[in-house]
C-alpha cells in the first residue's frame, strides 16, 4: 500500500500557507495541487512558487509552447498513473 500526502485545502490554510495560496492565486490564477501538498512546508513552497510561475506563465518568462507544456503534464500523469 502506498502512502499519499494530502494537500491542504483553502479552508485549512493559515499563516504562511494561506499567504502562499494567495500569492499562487495572484501569480498563476489558482493554487495547484503541488502547492497544496508543499504547503505542509510553506517556506519550501514559497521558494518554488516563482520557479513554477516562470515555467508555466508566459507573463513570468515561460518560453515553451503551451501545447508542449500540456503534453508534458499529461505524459507525466499517465506514467505515474495519475488522473489529470
Secondary structure, DSSP 8 states (H G I E B T S, - for coil): ---------TTT--HHHHHHHHHHHHHHSS--HHHHHHGGGHHHHHHHHHHHHHHH-GGGT--S-HHHHHHHHHHHHHHTT---
